[in-house]
Amino acid sequence: MAGVKRFEGWRLTLRELYFGRSTAARRFRYGIIFFDLLTLAFVIGTSFVPREPWVGYVDIAIGLVLALEYAAHLAAHRNPARQARSFAGLIDLLAILSFLAPLTGEGFGFLRVLRTLRLLHTYRTLMELRQDMPFFRRHEEALIAGVHLVVFIFVMTAIVYESQRGINTKIADYADALYFTVTALTTTGFGDITLEGKFGKLLSVFIMICGVTLFLRLAQALFRPRKVRFPCPSCGLQRHDLDAVHCKACGTRLAIPDEGRD
């Protein structure tokens, strides 16, 4: 019984850290994001150096830390099994496996591409940012569109690097892969770097189509957002359609100032 009570006490503490609104809980969640960014910097940095044994050791250490965090996150949920089967839970598990790949040798080295999926943790902090930062609330649509684009760029860069490394002399490090990804998604296409094989061609097409879509979405959010911020006088709803006459939450008539267009 004492062990069960101790375990439940740990679960309550973890639940507060992951889902609570205290200052300590917010700092804990931001700390996880900071650690994710450090791991991403490590992935990028080690792409410029030969694969020495110490890189594999650091990979394993990071993977073990992420595994502990994954277990703690599951324990914090009221339904751990459902969380483990969710999209976010599967992404976490794949990212952990990618860092533990050195334990299996190079046979599962392709899993390294999944490390950048840790960037998807950024979405977990959007609610906190919305509550904590007025700047984020004012520019939420543009910032979220920017996050989508950045995540896409880094994931595609990792795929380009891992799929072309060793077979394409023009992709020597992460910088080359990033350069190709950016030129492809902007359809600049200088032609100095191309991807090898049919998979490379299909990947280039995918980057161009999806990248341009995300880039245009960011441009639209910056210069012509789909929503306008105007507090409803009755219910306080902040975001409305550009041509909204009534609040869609409570029906109150709005008087949203226009931009002087005819």
Buried (B, 14 or more C-beta within 10 A) or exposed (E): EEEEEEEEEEBEBBBBBBEBEEEEBBEBBBEBBEBBBEBBEBBBEBBEEEEEEEBBEBBBEBBEBBBEBBEBBBBBBEEBEEBBEEEBBEBBBBBBBBBBBBEEEEEBBEBBBBBBBBBBBBEBBBEBBBEEEEEBBEBBBBBBBBBBBBBBBBBBBBBBBBBBBEEBEBBBBBBBBBBBBBBBBEEEEEEEBBBBEEEBEEBBEBBBEBBBBBBEBBEBBEEEBEBBBBEBEEEEBEBBEEEBEEBEEEEEEBEBEEEEEE
